[in-house]
Amino acid sequence: GEGHLGAVLVFLSGMAEIRKCAQHLQRSHRLDEQDVGPLLILPLHGSLASHEQRKVFQTPPPGVRKIVLATNVAETSITIDDVV
């Protein structure tokens, strides 16, 4: 819809890499909210509680870019509709 940015899906090898990547994204000066808009960074791995896993399927507010950091186990088992 209007104002909806497509999501970005990143596959990583494990939970430690997901945590590290999320920290880098949150701290990056190149991804400053004034330049790229607000980001919603969500982890996705088997150890997450199901209510946390469901967040990746929800559409973020208009103007917010969703970035899903997933283990490659999820690569064949999920479909996230707004990933472009």
PEUR-V705551 format. One record per backbone hydrogen bond with DSSP energy under -0.5 kcal/mol. NH is the residue of the N-H (numbers start at 0). CO is the residue of the C=O. E is the energy in kcal/mol with one decimal. If there is no record, write none. Layout:
nh=NH co=CO e=E
nh=NH co=CO e=E
This chain:
nh=3 co=0 e=-1.8
nh=4 co=2 e=-0.6
nh=6 co=81 e=-3.1
nh=7 co=65 e=-2.7
nh=9 co=7 e=-0.5
nh=9 co=67 e=-3.1
nh=11 co=69 e=-3.3
nh=17 co=13 e=-2.0
nh=18 co=14 e=-2.6
nh=19 co=15 e=-2.4
nh=20 co=16 e=-2.8
nh=21 co=17 e=-2.6
nh=22 co=18 e=-2.2
nh=23 co=19 e=-2.2
nh=24 co=20 e=-2.7
nh=25 co=21 e=-2.4
nh=26 co=22 e=-1.7
nh=27 co=23 e=-1.3
nh=30 co=27 e=-0.6
nh=31 co=28 e=-1.0
nh=34 co=31 e=-1.5
nh=35 co=31 e=-2.5
nh=36 co=32 e=-1.7
nh=39 co=64 e=-2.9
nh=40 co=38 e=-0.6
nh=41 co=39 e=-0.6
nh=41 co=66 e=-3.0
nh=43 co=68 e=-2.2
nh=47 co=44 e=-1.8
nh=51 co=48 e=-0.8
nh=52 co=48 e=-2.2
nh=53 co=49 e=-2.1
nh=54 co=50 e=-0.5
nh=54 co=51 e=-0.7
nh=55 co=52 e=-1.3
nh=56 co=53 e=-1.6
nh=57 co=53 e=-0.5
nh=57 co=54 e=-1.0
nh=62 co=2 e=-3.1
nh=63 co=60 e=-2.0
nh=64 co=37 e=-2.4
nh=65 co=63 e=-0.6
nh=66 co=39 e=-3.0
nh=67 co=7 e=-3.2
nh=67 co=65 e=-0.5
nh=68 co=41 e=-3.0
nh=68 co=66 e=-0.6
nh=69 co=9 e=-3.1
nh=69 co=67 e=-0.7
nh=70 co=43 e=-1.8
nh=71 co=11 e=-1.3
nh=73 co=70 e=-1.8
nh=74 co=71 e=-0.9
nh=75 co=72 e=-0.6
nh=76 co=73 e=-0.5
nh=77 co=73 e=-1.3
nh=80 co=78 e=-0.7
nh=82 co=79 e=-1.8
nh=83 co=6 e=-2.1
